[in-house]
């Protein structure tokens, strides 16, 4: 998601309440950044992904029966 939607990555060794709080405040405090991240996430979204996965699984089951 960092590459696609511009989300922030905080590695496990960096993660603490201060780092997380600062990242959240930075994003929520910048309307332009928040809107850009939101739009990028929407563009990357696949709303019908679960249906596509189910169809693929069913086709594999039919192939192998």
CHARMM internal coordinates of N, CA and C (Angstrom, degrees):
IC EDIT
DIST 1 N 1 CA 1.4544
DIST 1 CA 1 C 1.5236
ANGL 1 N 1 CA 1 C 111.62
DIST 1 C 2 N 1.3174
ANGL 1 CA 1 C 2 N 116.65
DIHE 1 N 1 CA 1 C 2 N -26.66
DIST 2 N 2 CA 1.4625
ANGL 1 C 2 N 2 CA 118.31
DIHE 1 CA 1 C 2 N 2 CA 179.37
DIST 2 CA 2 C 1.5211
ANGL 2 N 2 CA 2 C 110.43
DIHE 1 C 2 N 2 CA 2 C -61.86
DIST 2 C 3 N 1.3277
ANGL 2 CA 2 C 3 N 117.21
DIHE 2 N 2 CA 2 C 3 N -42.35
DIST 3 N 3 CA 1.4604
ANGL 2 C 3 N 3 CA 120.37
DIHE 2 CA 2 C 3 N 3 CA 179.81
DIST 3 CA 3 C 1.5226
ANGL 3 N 3 CA 3 C 112.04
DIHE 2 C 3 N 3 CA 3 C -73.04
DIST 3 C 4 N 1.3156
ANGL 3 CA 3 C 4 N 116.47
DIHE 3 N 3 CA 3 C 4 N -40.54
DIST 4 N 4 CA 1.4611
ANGL 3 C 4 N 4 CA 120.85
DIHE 3 CA 3 C 4 N 4 CA -174.47
DIST 4 CA 4 C 1.5248
ANGL 4 N 4 CA 4 C 112.54
DIHE 3 C 4 N 4 CA 4 C -81.29
DIST 4 C 5 N 1.3143
ANGL 4 CA 4 C 5 N 116.59
DIHE 4 N 4 CA 4 C 5 N -48.18
DIST 5 N 5 CA 1.4623
ANGL 4 C 5 N 5 CA 119.74
DIHE 4 CA 4 C 5 N 5 CA -173.05
DIST 5 CA 5 C 1.5240
ANGL 5 N 5 CA 5 C 113.78
DIHE 4 C 5 N 5 CA 5 C -108.74
DIST 5 C 6 N 1.3064
ANGL 5 CA 5 C 6 N 116.36
DIHE 5 N 5 CA 5 C 6 N -0.41
DIST 6 N 6 CA 1.4542
ANGL 5 C 6 N 6 CA 118.49
DIHE 5 CA 5 C 6 N 6 CA 179.15
DIST 6 CA 6 C 1.5111
ANGL 6 N 6 CA 6 C 113.95
DIHE 5 C 6 N 6 CA 6 C 73.32
DIST 6 C 7 N 1.3297
ANGL 6 CA 6 C 7 N 116.16
DIHE 6 N 6 CA 6 C 7 N 21.56
DIST 7 N 7 CA 1.4639
ANGL 6 C 7 N 7 CA 118.75
DIHE 6 CA 6 C 7 N 7 CA 179.29
DIST 7 CA 7 C 1.5240
ANGL 7 N 7 CA 7 C 110.01
DIHE 6 C 7 N 7 CA 7 C -68.48
DIST 7 C 8 N 1.2958
ANGL 7 CA 7 C 8 N 116.37
DIHE 7 N 7 CA 7 C 8 N 160.94
DIST 8 N 8 CA 1.4633
ANGL 7 C 8 N 8 CA 121.60
DIHE 7 CA 7 C 8 N 8 CA -179.30
DIST 8 CA 8 C 1.5174
ANGL 8 N 8 CA 8 C 109.78
DIHE 7 C 8 N 8 CA 8 C -89.37
DIST 8 C 9 N 1.2974
ANGL 8 CA 8 C 9 N 116.57
DIHE 8 N 8 CA 8 C 9 N 137.13
DIST 9 N 9 CA 1.4561
ANGL 8 C 9 N 9 CA 121.43
DIHE 8 CA 8 C 9 N 9 CA 176.24
DIST 9 CA 9 C 1.5187
ANGL 9 N 9 CA 9 C 107.98
DIHE 8 C 9 N 9 CA 9 C -108.72
DIST 9 C 10 N 1.3129
ANGL 9 CA 9 C 10 N 114.89
DIHE 9 N 9 CA 9 C 10 N 125.65
DIST 10 N 10 CA 1.4525
ANGL 9 C 10 N 10 CA 121.22
DIHE 9 CA 9 C 10 N 10 CA 174.79
DIST 10 CA 10 C 1.5238
ANGL 10 N 10 CA 10 C 105.45
DIHE 9 C 10 N 10 CA 10 C -118.38
DIST 10 C 11 N 1.3213
ANGL 10 CA 10 C 11 N 115.52
DIHE 10 N 10 CA 10 C 11 N 116.08
DIST 11 N 11 CA 1.4602
ANGL 10 C 11 N 11 CA 118.71
DIHE 10 CA 10 C 11 N 11 CA -178.18
DIST 11 CA 11 C 1.5262
ANGL 11 N 11 CA 11 C 110.33
DIHE 10 C 11 N 11 CA 11 C -69.26
DIST 11 C 12 N 1.3016
ANGL 11 CA 11 C 12 N 114.85
DIHE 11 N 11 CA 11 C 12 N 159.39
DIST 12 N 12 CA 1.4642
ANGL 11 C 12 N 12 CA 120.27
DIHE 11 CA 11 C 12 N 12 CA -177.38
DIST 12 CA 12 C 1.5278
ANGL 12 N 12 CA 12 C 111.92
DIHE 11 C 12 N 12 CA 12 C -57.71
DIST 12 C 13 N 1.3199
ANGL 12 CA 12 C 13 N 116.80
DIHE 12 N 12 CA 12 C 13 N -39.54
DIST 13 N 13 CA 1.4629
ANGL 12 C 13 N 13 CA 118.40
DIHE 12 CA 12 C 13 N 13 CA -179.32
DIST 13 CA 13 C 1.5286
ANGL 13 N 13 CA 13 C 112.96
DIHE 12 C 13 N 13 CA 13 C -72.81
DIST 13 C 14 N 1.3198
ANGL 13 CA 13 C 14 N 117.81
DIHE 13 N 13 CA 13 C 14 N -18.90
DIST 14 N 14 CA 1.4685
ANGL 13 C 14 N 14 CA 121.72
DIHE 13 CA 13 C 14 N 14 CA 176.59
DIST 14 CA 14 C 1.5307
ANGL 14 N 14 CA 14 C 112.60
DIHE 13 C 14 N 14 CA 14 C -90.87
DIST 14 C 15 N 1.3216
ANGL 14 CA 14 C 15 N 115.75
DIHE 14 N 14 CA 14 C 15 N -18.02
DIST 15 N 15 CA 1.4604
ANGL 14 C 15 N 15 CA 120.57
DIHE 14 CA 14 C 15 N 15 CA -170.52
DIST 15 CA 15 C 1.5239
ANGL 15 N 15 CA 15 C 112.54
DIHE 14 C 15 N 15 CA 15 C -74.13
DIST 15 C 16 N 1.3003
ANGL 15 CA 15 C 16 N 114.12
DIHE 15 N 15 CA 15 C 16 N 120.05
DIST 16 N 16 CA 1.4650
ANGL 15 C 16 N 16 CA 121.97
DIHE 15 CA 15 C 16 N 16 CA 169.42
DIST 16 CA 16 C 1.5219
ANGL 16 N 16 CA 16 C 106.25
DIHE 15 C 16 N 16 CA 16 C -152.52
DIST 16 C 17 N 1.3021
ANGL 16 CA 16 C 17 N 117.18
DIHE 16 N 16 CA 16 C 17 N 174.77
DIST 17 N 17 CA 1.4670
ANGL 16 C 17 N 17 CA 120.07
DIHE 16 CA 16 C 17 N 17 CA -174.71
DIST 17 CA 17 C 1.5253
ANGL 17 N 17 CA 17 C 112.16
DIHE 16 C 17 N 17 CA 17 C -62.70
DIST 17 C 18 N 1.3162
ANGL 17 CA 17 C 18 N 117.38
DIHE 17 N 17 CA 17 C 18 N -33.78
DIST 18 N 18 CA 1.4662
ANGL 17 C 18 N 18 CA 120.78
DIHE 17 CA 17 C 18 N 18 CA -179.88
DIST 18 CA 18 C 1.5226
ANGL 18 N 18 CA 18 C 111.01
DIHE 17 C 18 N 18 CA 18 C -68.27
DIST 18 C 19 N 1.3209
ANGL 18 CA 18 C 19 N 116.19
DIHE 18 N 18 CA 18 C 19 N -49.31
DIST 19 N 19 CA 1.4640
ANGL 18 C 19 N 19 CA 120.76
DIHE 18 CA 18 C 19 N 19 CA -179.53
DIST 19 CA 19 C 1.5224
ANGL 19 N 19 CA 19 C 111.09
DIHE 18 C 19 N 19 CA 19 C -61.26
DIST 19 C 20 N 1.3214
ANGL 19 CA 19 C 20 N 116.31
DIHE 19 N 19 CA 19 C 20 N -45.18
DIST 20 N 20 CA 1.4578
ANGL 19 C 20 N 20 CA 120.70
DIHE 19 CA 19 C 20 N 20 CA 179.32
DIST 20 CA 20 C 1.5238
ANGL 20 N 20 CA 20 C 110.62
DIHE 19 C 20 N 20 CA 20 C -63.41
DIST 20 C 21 N 1.3201
ANGL 20 CA 20 C 21 N 116.90
DIHE 20 N 20 CA 20 C 21 N -45.08
DIST 21 N 21 CA 1.4589
ANGL 20 C 21 N 21 CA 120.97
DIHE 20 CA 20 C 21 N 21 CA 179.35
DIST 21 CA 21 C 1.5142
ANGL 21 N 21 CA 21 C 112.43
DIHE 20 C 21 N 21 CA 21 C -60.61
DIST 21 C 22 N 1.3259
ANGL 21 CA 21 C 22 N 116.59
DIHE 21 N 21 CA 21 C 22 N -42.31
DIST 22 N 22 CA 1.4691
ANGL 21 C 22 N 22 CA 120.62
DIHE 21 CA 21 C 22 N 22 CA 178.77
DIST 22 CA 22 C 1.5272
ANGL 22 N 22 CA 22 C 111.53
DIHE 21 C 22 N 22 CA 22 C -64.31
DIST 22 C 23 N 1.3304
ANGL 22 CA 22 C 23 N 116.77
DIHE 22 N 22 CA 22 C 23 N -41.76
DIST 23 N 23 CA 1.4648
ANGL 22 C 23 N 23 CA 120.60
DIHE 22 CA 22 C 23 N 23 CA 179.06
DIST 23 CA 23 C 1.5210
ANGL 23 N 23 CA 23 C 111.01
DIHE 22 C 23 N 23 CA 23 C -63.61
DIST 23 C 24 N 1.3177
ANGL 23 CA 23 C 24 N 116.47
DIHE 23 N 23 CA 23 C 24 N -43.73
DIST 24 N 24 CA 1.4716
ANGL 23 C 24 N 24 CA 120.68
DIHE 23 CA 23 C 24 N 24 CA 179.11
DIST 24 CA 24 C 1.5244
ANGL 24 N 24 CA 24 C 110.48
DIHE 23 C 24 N 24 CA 24 C -63.59
DIST 24 C 25 N 1.3233
ANGL 24 CA 24 C 25 N 116.92
DIHE 24 N 24 CA 24 C 25 N -46.17
DIST 25 N 25 CA 1.4699
ANGL 24 C 25 N 25 CA 120.28
DIHE 24 CA 24 C 25 N 25 CA -179.99
DIST 25 CA 25 C 1.5209
ANGL 25 N 25 CA 25 C 111.51
DIHE 24 C 25 N 25 CA 25 C -63.13
DIST 25 C 26 N 1.3232
ANGL 25 CA 25 C 26 N 116.84
DIHE 25 N 25 CA 25 C 26 N -38.75
DIST 26 N 26 CA 1.4652
ANGL 25 C 26 N 26 CA 120.35
DIHE 25 CA 25 C 26 N 26 CA 179.06
DIST 26 CA 26 C 1.5239
ANGL 26 N 26 CA 26 C 110.80
DIHE 25 C 26 N 26 CA 26 C -61.48
DIST 26 C 27 N 1.3213
ANGL 26 CA 26 C 27 N 116.07
DIHE 26 N 26 CA 26 C 27 N -46.03
DIST 27 N 27 CA 1.4657
ANGL 26 C 27 N 27 CA 120.20
DIHE 26 CA 26 C 27 N 27 CA -178.09
DIST 27 CA 27 C 1.5248
ANGL 27 N 27 CA 27 C 110.89
DIHE 26 C 27 N 27 CA 27 C -69.46
DIST 27 C 28 N 1.3183
ANGL 27 CA 27 C 28 N 117.02
DIHE 27 N 27 CA 27 C 28 N -48.78
DIST 28 N 28 CA 1.4619
ANGL 27 C 28 N 28 CA 120.04
DIHE 27 CA 27 C 28 N 28 CA -177.75
DIST 28 CA 28 C 1.5200
ANGL 28 N 28 CA 28 C 112.59
DIHE 27 C 28 N 28 CA 28 C -68.71
DIST 28 C 29 N 1.3300
ANGL 28 CA 28 C 29 N 116.63
DIHE 28 N 28 CA 28 C 29 N -23.29
DIST 29 N 29 CA 1.4552
ANGL 28 C 29 N 29 CA 120.54
DIHE 28 CA 28 C 29 N 29 CA -179.61
DIST 29 CA 29 C 1.5106
ANGL 29 N 29 CA 29 C 114.32
DIHE 28 C 29 N 29 CA 29 C -86.03
DIST 29 C 30 N 1.3253
ANGL 29 CA 29 C 30 N 117.27
DIHE 29 N 29 CA 29 C 30 N -2.69
DIST 30 N 30 CA 1.4601
ANGL 29 C 30 N 30 CA 121.56
DIHE 29 CA 29 C 30 N 30 CA -178.36
DIST 30 CA 30 C 1.5270
ANGL 30 N 30 CA 30 C 108.59
DIHE 29 C 30 N 30 CA 30 C -123.95
DIST 30 C 31 N 1.3276
ANGL 30 CA 30 C 31 N 115.93
DIHE 30 N 30 CA 30 C 31 N 96.46
DIST 31 N 31 CA 1.4694
ANGL 30 C 31 N 31 CA 120.17
DIHE 30 CA 30 C 31 N 31 CA -175.64
DIST 31 CA 31 C 1.5227
ANGL 31 N 31 CA 31 C 112.18
DIHE 30 C 31 N 31 CA 31 C -59.17
DIST 31 C 32 N 1.3228
ANGL 31 CA 31 C 32 N 117.31
DIHE 31 N 31 CA 31 C 32 N -37.06
DIST 32 N 32 CA 1.4575
ANGL 31 C 32 N 32 CA 120.85
DIHE 31 CA 31 C 32 N 32 CA -179.82
DIST 32 CA 32 C 1.5291
ANGL 32 N 32 CA 32 C 110.12
DIHE 31 C 32 N 32 CA 32 C -64.71
DIST 32 C 33 N 1.3299
ANGL 32 CA 32 C 33 N 116.49
DIHE 32 N 32 CA 32 C 33 N -46.91
DIST 33 N 33 CA 1.4624
ANGL 32 C 33 N 33 CA 121.32
DIHE 32 CA 32 C 33 N 33 CA 178.77
DIST 33 CA 33 C 1.5211
ANGL 33 N 33 CA 33 C 110.87
DIHE 32 C 33 N 33 CA 33 C -62.16
DIST 33 C 34 N 1.3158
ANGL 33 CA 33 C 34 N 116.95
DIHE 33 N 33 CA 33 C 34 N -44.47
DIST 34 N 34 CA 1.4633
ANGL 33 C 34 N 34 CA 121.37
DIHE 33 CA 33 C 34 N 34 CA -179.82
DIST 34 CA 34 C 1.5312
ANGL 34 N 34 CA 34 C 110.63
DIHE 33 C 34 N 34 CA 34 C -62.08
DIST 34 C 35 N 1.3328
ANGL 34 CA 34 C 35 N 116.96
DIHE 34 N 34 CA 34 C 35 N -43.43
DIST 35 N 35 CA 1.4684
ANGL 34 C 35 N 35 CA 120.73
DIHE 34 CA 34 C 35 N 35 CA 179.13
DIST 35 CA 35 C 1.5200
ANGL 35 N 35 CA 35 C 111.02
DIHE 34 C 35 N 35 CA 35 C -65.37
DIST 35 C 36 N 1.3379
ANGL 35 CA 35 C 36 N 116.55
DIHE 35 N 35 CA 35 C 36 N -40.60
DIST 36 N 36 CA 1.4619
ANGL 35 C 36 N 36 CA 120.46
DIHE 35 CA 35 C 36 N 36 CA 179.60
DIST 36 CA 36 C 1.5260
ANGL 36 N 36 CA 36 C 110.80
DIHE 35 C 36 N 36 CA 36 C -64.85
DIST 36 C 37 N 1.3256
ANGL 36 CA 36 C 37 N 116.82
DIHE 36 N 36 CA 36 C 37 N -45.26
DIST 37 N 37 CA 1.4613
ANGL 36 C 37 N 37 CA 120.69
DIHE 36 CA 36 C 37 N 37 CA 178.96
DIST 37 CA 37 C 1.5268
ANGL 37 N 37 CA 37 C 110.73
DIHE 36 C 37 N 37 CA 37 C -62.99
DIST 37 C 38 N 1.3147
ANGL 37 CA 37 C 38 N 115.67
DIHE 37 N 37 CA 37 C 38 N -40.57
DIST 38 N 38 CA 1.4592
ANGL 37 C 38 N 38 CA 120.73
DIHE 37 CA 37 C 38 N 38 CA 179.56
DIST 38 CA 38 C 1.5238
ANGL 38 N 38 CA 38 C 110.75
DIHE 37 C 38 N 38 CA 38 C -63.05
DIST 38 C 39 N 1.3281
ANGL 38 CA 38 C 39 N 116.59
DIHE 38 N 38 CA 38 C 39 N -45.96
DIST 39 N 39 CA 1.4591
ANGL 38 C 39 N 39 CA 120.44
DIHE 38 CA 38 C 39 N 39 CA -179.21
DIST 39 CA 39 C 1.5271
ANGL 39 N 39 CA 39 C 111.25
DIHE 38 C 39 N 39 CA 39 C -65.13
DIST 39 C 40 N 1.3211
ANGL 39 CA 39 C 40 N 116.29
DIHE 39 N 39 CA 39 C 40 N -41.34
DIST 40 N 40 CA 1.4605
ANGL 39 C 40 N 40 CA 119.60
DIHE 39 CA 39 C 40 N 40 CA 179.10
DIST 40 CA 40 C 1.5278
ANGL 40 N 40 CA 40 C 111.27
DIHE 39 C 40 N 40 CA 40 C -64.46
DIST 40 C 41 N 1.3204
ANGL 40 CA 40 C 41 N 116.92
DIHE 40 N 40 CA 40 C 41 N -38.06
DIST 41 N 41 CA 1.4671
ANGL 40 C 41 N 41 CA 120.49
DIHE 40 CA 40 C 41 N 41 CA 177.69
DIST 41 CA 41 C 1.5266
ANGL 41 N 41 CA 41 C 110.56
DIHE 40 C 41 N 41 CA 41 C -66.55
DIST 41 C 42 N 1.3258
ANGL 41 CA 41 C 42 N 116.44
DIHE 41 N 41 CA 41 C 42 N -41.67
DIST 42 N 42 CA 1.4688
ANGL 41 C 42 N 42 CA 119.78
DIHE 41 CA 41 C 42 N 42 CA 177.76
DIST 42 CA 42 C 1.5227
ANGL 42 N 42 CA 42 C 111.17
DIHE 41 C 42 N 42 CA 42 C -63.16
DIST 42 C 43 N 1.3240
ANGL 42 CA 42 C 43 N 116.97
DIHE 42 N 42 CA 42 C 43 N -39.99
DIST 43 N 43 CA 1.4665
ANGL 42 C 43 N 43 CA 120.74
DIHE 42 CA 42 C 43 N 43 CA 179.28
DIST 43 CA 43 C 1.5236
ANGL 43 N 43 CA 43 C 111.51
DIHE 42 C 43 N 43 CA 43 C -65.28
DIST 43 C 44 N 1.3194
ANGL 43 CA 43 C 44 N 117.03
DIHE 43 N 43 CA 43 C 44 N -32.06
DIST 44 N 44 CA 1.4620
ANGL 43 C 44 N 44 CA 121.28
DIHE 43 CA 43 C 44 N 44 CA -178.76
DIST 44 CA 44 C 1.5254
ANGL 44 N 44 CA 44 C 112.54
DIHE 43 C 44 N 44 CA 44 C -84.32
DIST 44 C 45 N 1.3122
ANGL 44 CA 44 C 45 N 116.91
DIHE 44 N 44 CA 44 C 45 N -14.88
DIST 45 N 45 CA 1.4643
ANGL 44 C 45 N 45 CA 121.44
DIHE 44 CA 44 C 45 N 45 CA -174.60
DIST 45 CA 45 C 1.5269
ANGL 45 N 45 CA 45 C 111.93
DIHE 44 C 45 N 45 CA 45 C -65.80
DIST 45 C 46 N 1.3054
ANGL 45 CA 45 C 46 N 114.98
DIHE 45 N 45 CA 45 C 46 N 147.99
DIST 46 N 46 CA 1.4627
ANGL 45 C 46 N 46 CA 122.59
DIHE 45 CA 45 C 46 N 46 CA 173.91
DIST 46 CA 46 C 1.5269
ANGL 46 N 46 CA 46 C 106.49
DIHE 45 C 46 N 46 CA 46 C -125.25
DIST 46 C 47 N 1.3398
ANGL 46 CA 46 C 47 N 116.13
DIHE 46 N 46 CA 46 C 47 N 87.22
DIST 47 N 47 CA 1.4668
ANGL 46 C 47 N 47 CA 119.53
DIHE 46 CA 46 C 47 N 47 CA -174.91
DIST 47 CA 47 C 1.5286
ANGL 47 N 47 CA 47 C 114.23
DIHE 46 C 47 N 47 CA 47 C -59.62
DIST 47 C 48 N 1.3135
ANGL 47 CA 47 C 48 N 117.21
DIHE 47 N 47 CA 47 C 48 N -26.80
DIST 48 N 48 CA 1.4673
ANGL 47 C 48 N 48 CA 119.87
DIHE 47 CA 47 C 48 N 48 CA -178.63
DIST 48 CA 48 C 1.5270
ANGL 48 N 48 CA 48 C 112.46
DIHE 47 C 48 N 48 CA 48 C -101.97
DIST 48 C 49 N 1.3114
ANGL 48 CA 48 C 49 N 117.12
DIHE 48 N 48 CA 48 C 49 N 22.07
DIST 49 N 49 CA 1.4696
ANGL 48 C 49 N 49 CA 121.44
DIHE 48 CA 48 C 49 N 49 CA -176.75
DIST 49 CA 49 C 1.5240
ANGL 49 N 49 CA 49 C 111.99
DIHE 48 C 49 N 49 CA 49 C -59.35
DIST 49 C 50 N 1.3185
ANGL 49 CA 49 C 50 N 118.05
DIHE 49 N 49 CA 49 C 50 N -43.26
DIST 50 N 50 CA 1.4696
ANGL 49 C 50 N 50 CA 119.35
DIHE 49 CA 49 C 50 N 50 CA -177.48
DIST 50 CA 50 C 1.5262
ANGL 50 N 50 CA 50 C 110.86
DIHE 49 C 50 N 50 CA 50 C -64.88
DIST 50 C 51 N 1.3195
ANGL 50 CA 50 C 51 N 117.61
DIHE 50 N 50 CA 50 C 51 N -37.35
DIST 51 N 51 CA 1.4661
ANGL 50 C 51 N 51 CA 120.21
DIHE 50 CA 50 C 51 N 51 CA 177.65
DIST 51 CA 51 C 1.5280
ANGL 51 N 51 CA 51 C 110.51
DIHE 50 C 51 N 51 CA 51 C -66.88
DIST 51 C 52 N 1.3224
ANGL 51 CA 51 C 52 N 117.40
DIHE 51 N 51 CA 51 C 52 N -40.57
DIST 52 N 52 CA 1.4657
ANGL 51 C 52 N 52 CA 121.32
DIHE 51 CA 51 C 52 N 52 CA 177.59
DIST 52 CA 52 C 1.5215
ANGL 52 N 52 CA 52 C 110.96
DIHE 51 C 52 N 52 CA 52 C -62.43
DIST 52 C 53 N 1.3083
ANGL 52 CA 52 C 53 N 117.09
DIHE 52 N 52 CA 52 C 53 N -42.56
DIST 53 N 53 CA 1.4614
ANGL 52 C 53 N 53 CA 121.30
DIHE 52 CA 52 C 53 N 53 CA 179.29
DIST 53 CA 53 C 1.5235
ANGL 53 N 53 CA 53 C 110.41
DIHE 52 C 53 N 53 CA 53 C -63.95
DIST 53 C 54 N 1.3345
ANGL 53 CA 53 C 54 N 116.19
DIHE 53 N 53 CA 53 C 54 N -44.90
DIST 54 N 54 CA 1.4717
ANGL 53 C 54 N 54 CA 120.35
DIHE 53 CA 53 C 54 N 54 CA 179.55
DIST 54 CA 54 C 1.5278
ANGL 54 N 54 CA 54 C 110.73
DIHE 53 C 54 N 54 CA 54 C -61.16
DIST 54 C 55 N 1.3307
ANGL 54 CA 54 C 55 N 118.05
DIHE 54 N 54 CA 54 C 55 N -43.39
DIST 55 N 55 CA 1.4680
ANGL 54 C 55 N 55 CA 121.34
DIHE 54 CA 54 C 55 N 55 CA 178.87
DIST 55 CA 55 C 1.5236
ANGL 55 N 55 CA 55 C 110.72
DIHE 54 C 55 N 55 CA 55 C -61.50
DIST 55 C 56 N 1.3105
ANGL 55 CA 55 C 56 N 116.08
DIHE 55 N 55 CA 55 C 56 N -42.31
DIST 56 N 56 CA 1.4617
ANGL 55 C 56 N 56 CA 120.02
DIHE 55 CA 55 C 56 N 56 CA 179.98
DIST 56 CA 56 C 1.5324
ANGL 56 N 56 CA 56 C 111.06
DIHE 55 C 56 N 56 CA 56 C -64.09
DIST 56 C 57 N 1.3133
ANGL 56 CA 56 C 57 N 116.58
DIHE 56 N 56 CA 56 C 57 N -43.74
DIST 57 N 57 CA 1.4680
ANGL 56 C 57 N 57 CA 120.66
DIHE 56 CA 56 C 57 N 57 CA 178.58
DIST 57 CA 57 C 1.5235
ANGL 57 N 57 CA 57 C 110.33
DIHE 56 C 57 N 57 CA 57 C -61.63
DIST 57 C 58 N 1.3195
ANGL 57 CA 57 C 58 N 116.23
DIHE 57 N 57 CA 57 C 58 N -45.15
DIST 58 N 58 CA 1.4748
ANGL 57 C 58 N 58 CA 119.61
DIHE 57 CA 57 C 58 N 58 CA 179.15
DIST 58 CA 58 C 1.5281
ANGL 58 N 58 CA 58 C 111.96
DIHE 57 C 58 N 58 CA 58 C -62.08
DIST 58 C 59 N 1.3414
ANGL 58 CA 58 C 59 N 115.90
DIHE 58 N 58 CA 58 C 59 N -38.49
DIST 59 N 59 CA 1.4676
ANGL 58 C 59 N 59 CA 118.31
DIHE 58 CA 58 C 59 N 59 CA 178.99
DIST 59 CA 59 C 1.5314
ANGL 59 N 59 CA 59 C 110.34
DIHE 58 C 59 N 59 CA 59 C -66.76
DIST 59 C 60 N 1.3162
ANGL 59 CA 59 C 60 N 117.94
DIHE 59 N 59 CA 59 C 60 N -36.03
DIST 60 N 60 CA 1.4603
ANGL 59 C 60 N 60 CA 121.18
DIHE 59 CA 59 C 60 N 60 CA 176.87
DIST 60 CA 60 C 1.5314
ANGL 60 N 60 CA 60 C 111.20
DIHE 59 C 60 N 60 CA 60 C -66.99
DIST 60 C 61 N 1.3244
ANGL 60 CA 60 C 61 N 116.71
DIHE 60 N 60 CA 60 C 61 N -39.93
DIST 61 N 61 CA 1.4613
ANGL 60 C 61 N 61 CA 120.96
DIHE 60 CA 60 C 61 N 61 CA 178.46
DIST 61 CA 61 C 1.5274
ANGL 61 N 61 CA 61 C 109.93
DIHE 60 C 61 N 61 CA 61 C -63.97
DIST 61 C 62 N 1.3288
ANGL 61 CA 61 C 62 N 116.69
DIHE 61 N 61 CA 61 C 62 N -44.06
DIST 62 N 62 CA 1.4798
ANGL 61 C 62 N 62 CA 119.93
DIHE 61 CA 61 C 62 N 62 CA 179.94
DIST 62 CA 62 C 1.5125
ANGL 62 N 62 CA 62 C 110.81
DIHE 61 C 62 N 62 CA 62 C -65.34
DIST 62 C 63 N 1.3430
ANGL 62 CA 62 C 63 N 117.41
DIHE 62 N 62 CA 62 C 63 N -38.18
DIST 63 N 63 CA 1.4650
ANGL 62 C 63 N 63 CA 121.96
DIHE 62 CA 62 C 63 N 63 CA 178.58
DIST 63 CA 63 C 1.5268
ANGL 63 N 63 CA 63 C 111.62
DIHE 62 C 63 N 63 CA 63 C -60.61
DIST 63 C 64 N 1.3233
ANGL 63 CA 63 C 64 N 115.80
DIHE 63 N 63 CA 63 C 64 N -38.72
DIST 64 N 64 CA 1.4573
ANGL 63 C 64 N 64 CA 120.78
DIHE 63 CA 63 C 64 N 64 CA -172.60
DIST 64 CA 64 C 1.5206
ANGL 64 N 64 CA 64 C 113.78
DIHE 63 C 64 N 64 CA 64 C -97.31
DIST 64 C 65 N 1.3300
ANGL 64 CA 64 C 65 N 118.01
DIHE 64 N 64 CA 64 C 65 N 11.04
DIST 65 N 65 CA 1.4635
ANGL 64 C 65 N 65 CA 118.45
DIHE 64 CA 64 C 65 N 65 CA 178.77
DIST 65 CA 65 C 1.4971
ANGL 65 N 65 CA 65 C 111.91
DIHE 64 C 65 N 65 CA 65 C -109.28
END
COOR INIT
IC SEED 1 N 1 CA 1 C
IC BUILD
